[in-house]
Amino acid sequence: MGEFSFIEWIRKRQKRRKDVMLGIGDDCAVIDVSSDKLTLITTDMLIDGTHFDLKKCTVREAGRKAIACSISDIAAMGCQATVAVISICFPEHTTEKSARELYKGIWNIADTYNIEIAGGDIISGRGPFCINVTLLGRDDGLKPIRRSGARVGDSILVTGMLGGSILGKHLSFEPRLKEGLILNKNFTVHAMIDISDGLTADLNHILEESCVGAILYEDQIPVSHAAVELSKKTGHTPLYHAVSDGEDYELLMTLSKAQAKKVLSSELLTDVKVSCIGEIVEGRGIQIKSSR
């Protein structure tokens, strides 16, 4: 099944309420809950054998990742995460000790970002372990940053280093919630998304929503050490992994060239590397070029 074509089929047929400001097609839905406040809602379902492997990682790591993915969605909108509800399907014969370890992983990161686990559902069954996190966020007077605002002439910026996440980052990544808020409060960001499917795949989501194209400069893309190490095993280049691997959970954004320069020179984002990797152009699709 084509995931994105199926989502688009649902999107075109879904009726829209007046209080739903932003529905299917972005990192979060946005709901108008009063005359001056917006609530963000995102949900992620993770399953053993696909999003993590409990033969290779701990259940605590799986719990941490499950909520971190949703926090990253709120970060991509430049807003604040607040409350989560979590539904879990445990395989039959799961011990209470194992279940408690799962929640220790969840609390490990939820407490860091002052997120309350307000409820959910727990069942057991014959299938694999599965966890679904629904996370709410608030706008704090800020306008949520959408995918659809990229403009021709914008610079493309990205946080962190890319590629090779399967070697460990996909379990231990830090959601860029603080950075997303800083960007939204202090700069004019036209479009933003978190990198879950891969740099080019997620950039394409911005391009499709904004009806524009992009040029990426290959020697400006921040290739991680993990991408270099993984390339030794796969035979692909480190750049291939940097642009294609998913689950980096870094922020990918577009801003005017003037605003991009301010971000790159700002002391507000000293805890994370920020790179300018390309520009938004007319047309469709992505071109990858050398900037030399």
C-alpha positions as CSV (number, residue, x, y, z in Angstrom):
1,M,0.0,0.0,0.0
2,G,1.2,3.5,-0.8
3,E,1.1,5.3,2.6
4,F,1.1,8.9,1.2
5,S,-1.4,8.2,-1.6
6,F,-3.7,6.6,1.0
7,I,-3.4,9.7,3.3
8,E,-4.1,12.0,0.3
9,W,-7.2,9.9,-0.5
10,I,-8.5,10.4,3.1
11,R,-7.6,14.1,3.1
12,K,-9.6,14.8,0.0
13,R,-12.7,13.1,1.4
14,Q,-12.5,14.3,5.0
15,K,-15.2,16.9,6.0
16,R,-13.7,20.0,7.7
17,R,-15.2,21.6,10.8
18,K,-14.9,25.4,11.1
19,D,-12.9,25.0,14.4
20,V,-10.3,22.8,12.7
21,M,-7.7,25.3,11.5
22,L,-5.3,22.8,10.1
23,G,-6.2,19.1,9.5
24,I,-4.5,16.2,7.6
25,G,-1.3,17.0,5.8
26,D,1.0,18.6,8.4
27,D,3.0,17.5,11.5
28,C,0.0,18.3,13.8
29,A,-3.6,19.2,13.5
30,V,-4.5,22.7,14.9
31,I,-7.8,23.2,16.7
32,D,-9.3,26.6,17.5
33,V,-10.5,26.1,21.1
34,S,-11.3,29.7,21.9
35,S,-11.1,33.2,20.3
36,D,-7.3,33.5,20.9
37,K,-5.9,30.0,21.7
38,L,-5.0,27.0,19.5
39,T,-4.5,23.4,20.5
40,L,-2.2,21.1,18.5
41,I,-2.8,17.4,18.3
42,T,-0.5,14.7,17.0
43,T,-0.5,11.0,17.2
44,D,2.1,8.3,16.4
45,M,1.9,4.5,16.5
46,L,5.0,2.4,16.8
47,I,5.3,-1.4,16.6
48,D,7.9,-3.9,17.5
49,G,9.8,-5.1,14.5
50,T,9.2,-2.0,12.5
51,H,10.0,1.1,14.5
52,F,12.3,-0.7,17.0
53,D,13.4,-4.2,17.7
54,L,13.0,-5.4,21.3
55,K,15.5,-8.2,20.5
56,K,18.1,-5.4,20.1
57,C,16.9,-2.6,22.4
58,T,15.3,-2.3,25.8
59,V,11.6,-1.7,26.4
60,R,12.7,1.5,28.2
61,E,14.3,2.7,25.0
62,A,11.1,1.9,23.0
63,G,9.0,3.9,25.5
64,R,11.3,6.9,25.3
65,K,11.2,6.8,21.5
66,A,7.5,6.5,21.3
67,I,6.8,9.8,23.0
68,A,9.9,11.5,21.6
69,C,8.5,11.1,18.1
70,S,5.3,12.9,19.0
71,I,7.3,15.7,20.8
72,S,9.3,16.2,17.6
73,D,6.0,16.8,15.7
74,I,5.1,19.6,18.1
75,A,8.6,20.9,17.8
76,A,8.2,21.1,14.0
77,M,5.2,23.5,14.5
78,G,7.3,25.7,16.8
79,C,4.9,25.2,19.7
80,Q,4.8,23.8,23.2
81,A,4.0,20.2,24.1
82,T,1.7,19.7,27.2
83,V,-0.3,16.5,27.8
84,A,-0.2,13.0,26.3
85,V,-2.5,10.0,26.4
86,I,-0.9,6.6,25.6
87,S,-2.4,3.4,24.4
88,I,-0.4,0.2,24.6
89,C,-1.0,-3.4,23.4
90,F,1.3,-5.7,25.3
91,P,2.0,-9.2,24.0
92,E,0.5,-11.9,26.2
93,H,2.6,-12.9,29.2
94,T,4.3,-9.5,29.4
95,T,5.5,-9.1,33.0
96,E,4.6,-6.1,35.1
97,K,8.4,-5.4,35.5
98,S,8.7,-5.0,31.8
99,A,5.6,-2.8,31.6
100,R,7.1,-0.6,34.4
101,E,10.4,-0.3,32.5
102,L,8.4,1.0,29.5
103,Y,6.9,3.8,31.5
104,K,10.3,4.6,33.0
105,G,11.4,5.3,29.4
106,I,8.3,7.4,28.8
107,W,8.7,9.4,32.0
108,N,12.4,9.9,31.3
109,I,11.7,12.3,28.5
110,A,8.2,13.5,29.4
111,D,9.5,14.9,32.7
112,T,12.3,16.7,30.9
113,Y,9.7,18.6,28.8
114,N,7.1,19.0,31.5
115,I,4.6,16.8,29.7
116,E,1.9,15.0,31.8
117,I,0.7,11.6,30.9
118,A,-3.0,12.1,31.5
119,G,-4.4,8.7,30.6
120,G,-4.7,6.2,27.8
121,D,-5.5,2.5,27.4
122,I,-3.7,-0.8,28.1
123,I,-4.6,-4.2,26.6
124,S,-2.8,-7.4,25.9
125,G,-3.0,-9.7,22.8
126,R,-1.4,-12.2,20.6
127,G,0.2,-9.7,18.3
128,P,3.5,-7.8,18.7
129,F,4.1,-5.0,21.2
130,C,2.5,-1.8,20.0
131,I,2.3,1.7,21.5
132,N,0.4,4.8,20.4
133,V,1.0,8.3,21.7
134,T,-1.4,11.1,21.2
135,L,0.2,14.4,22.3
136,L,-1.4,17.8,22.8
137,G,0.3,21.1,22.5
138,R,-0.5,24.8,22.8
139,D,0.5,27.7,20.7
140,D,1.5,30.1,23.6
141,G,0.4,33.0,21.5
142,L,2.6,31.9,18.6
143,K,1.4,31.0,15.1
144,P,2.1,27.3,14.4
145,I,4.6,26.9,11.6
146,R,3.2,24.9,8.7
147,R,4.7,23.0,5.8
148,S,3.0,25.1,3.2
149,G,4.7,28.5,3.6
150,A,8.0,28.0,1.7
151,R,8.7,30.8,-0.8
152,V,10.9,31.1,-3.9
153,G,14.2,32.6,-2.8
154,D,14.1,31.1,0.7
155,S,17.1,29.5,2.2
156,I,16.8,25.9,3.5
157,L,18.2,25.3,7.0
158,V,18.6,22.1,9.0
159,T,19.6,21.4,12.6
160,G,22.1,18.8,13.6
161,M,23.8,16.1,11.6
162,L,22.1,13.7,9.2
163,G,22.2,10.0,8.4
164,G,23.0,6.7,10.0
165,S,20.3,7.0,12.7
166,I,19.8,3.2,12.7
167,L,23.1,2.9,14.5
168,G,21.5,4.4,17.6
169,K,20.2,7.8,17.1
170,H,16.7,6.6,16.2
171,L,16.3,5.5,19.8
172,S,18.2,8.2,21.6
173,F,17.5,11.4,19.6
174,E,16.6,14.6,21.5
175,P,13.4,16.2,20.1
176,R,14.2,19.8,19.1
177,L,11.3,21.3,21.1
178,K,13.4,24.0,22.6
179,E,14.9,24.9,19.3
180,G,11.5,25.0,17.6
181,L,10.1,27.4,20.2
182,I,13.2,29.6,19.9
183,L,12.9,29.7,16.1
184,N,9.2,30.6,16.2
185,K,9.6,33.3,18.9
186,N,12.6,35.0,17.5
187,F,12.6,34.6,13.7
188,T,10.2,34.5,10.8
189,V,10.2,30.8,9.6
190,H,8.1,30.3,6.5
191,A,7.9,26.5,6.6
192,M,9.2,23.7,8.9
193,I,9.0,19.9,9.3
194,D,10.9,17.3,11.4
195,I,13.0,14.8,9.5
196,S,11.4,11.4,10.2
197,D,11.2,9.9,6.7
198,G,14.6,11.3,5.5
199,L,15.9,14.7,4.3
200,T,14.7,14.5,0.7
201,A,11.4,12.8,1.5
202,D,10.5,15.4,4.2
203,L,11.7,18.3,2.1
204,N,9.4,17.0,-0.6
205,H,6.5,17.3,1.8
206,I,7.3,21.0,2.2
207,L,7.7,21.5,-1.6
208,E,4.4,19.7,-2.4
209,E,2.4,21.7,0.2
210,S,4.1,25.0,-0.9
211,C,4.0,24.3,-4.7
212,V,7.7,25.1,-5.2
213,G,11.0,23.3,-5.9
214,A,14.4,23.2,-4.2
215,I,18.1,23.0,-4.9
216,L,20.3,21.2,-2.3
217,Y,24.1,21.8,-2.2
218,E,25.6,18.4,-1.5
219,D,28.8,19.8,0.1
220,Q,26.8,21.8,2.6
221,I,24.7,18.9,3.9
222,P,25.8,18.0,7.4
223,V,26.8,14.3,7.1
224,S,27.0,12.5,10.5
225,H,29.8,10.3,11.7
226,A,27.2,7.5,11.9
227,A,26.4,7.9,8.2
228,V,30.1,7.5,7.4
229,E,30.2,4.3,9.5
230,L,27.0,2.9,8.0
231,S,28.4,3.5,4.5
232,K,31.2,1.1,5.2
233,K,28.7,-1.6,5.8
234,T,26.2,-0.8,3.0
235,G,28.4,0.3,0.1
236,H,26.3,3.5,-0.2
237,T,28.0,6.9,0.1
238,P,27.7,8.8,3.4
239,L,25.8,11.5,1.5
240,Y,23.3,8.9,0.3
241,H,22.6,8.1,4.0
242,A,22.4,11.7,5.0
243,V,19.7,12.5,2.4
244,S,17.9,9.2,2.5
245,D,17.9,7.8,6.0
246,G,14.9,8.5,8.2
247,E,14.5,9.1,11.9
248,D,17.0,11.8,12.4
249,Y,14.2,14.0,13.9
250,E,16.1,17.2,13.2
251,L,14.2,20.4,12.1
252,L,14.2,21.3,8.4
253,M,13.0,24.8,7.6
254,T,12.8,27.6,5.1
255,L,13.3,31.3,5.8
256,S,14.1,34.4,3.8
257,K,17.9,34.8,3.1
258,A,18.0,37.7,5.6
259,Q,16.3,35.7,8.4
260,A,18.5,32.7,7.6
261,K,21.6,34.8,8.2
262,K,20.2,35.9,11.5
263,V,19.6,32.3,12.6
264,L,23.0,31.2,11.5
265,S,24.7,34.1,13.5
266,S,22.4,33.9,16.5
267,E,23.6,32.9,20.0
268,L,20.2,31.6,20.8
269,L,20.9,28.2,19.1
270,T,24.4,27.5,20.4
271,D,23.4,24.0,21.6
272,V,22.9,22.7,18.1
273,K,24.6,23.0,14.8
274,V,22.5,24.8,12.1
275,S,23.4,24.5,8.5
276,C,22.2,26.2,5.3
277,I,21.9,23.4,2.8
278,G,20.0,24.9,-0.2
279,E,17.4,27.2,-1.5
280,I,13.8,27.2,-2.6
281,V,13.2,27.8,-6.4
282,E,10.4,27.8,-8.9
283,G,9.2,24.6,-10.3
284,R,8.9,21.2,-8.7
285,G,11.1,18.5,-7.2
286,I,14.7,18.6,-5.8
287,Q,18.0,19.1,-7.6
288,I,21.2,18.2,-5.8
289,K,24.2,20.1,-6.9
290,S,27.7,21.0,-5.8
291,S,28.0,24.6,-4.6
292,R,31.5,24.9,-5.9
